[in-house]
Amino acid sequence: MSNRRYIEIIADIFRVVIDIFEKSLIYLAGNLPGYLS
């Protein structure tokens, strides 16, 4: 398998992780408004 393929797989996983992370932050910010301020 080529390096290009590995980079594409890592990039896809990275995007998914960031997407989940952003959704988690939005969820926490929406459910803990008094806790964070």
N, C-alpha and C positions, 0 to 999 in steps of 0.2 A: 504493500500500500504506500502511496506517495505522501510526501509531506503536505502537499496541497489538500489532500483528503482529510488528514488529521486536523489541519487548521480549520477546515470547514466544519468538522464535527465539534471541535472545541468551541468555535464561534456560535454554533447552534445551541449548545448546552449553556453557554454564557448568556445568550439572549434569554433563554427560558428562565434561568436563575434570576436575572435582573428583573424580568417581568413579574415573577412570583414575589421578589423582594419589594418591588414598588406596590403591588397589590396589598402586601402585608402592612406596609407603612400606611397606606390609605385606610386600611381596615382599622388599624390601631388608632390613627388620628381621629377617625370617625367615632370610635367607640370609647375613647378615653380622652375627651376634650379637656376635662378638668385636671386629669392626671399629668398631662404634659406641660400645662401652662404654669 
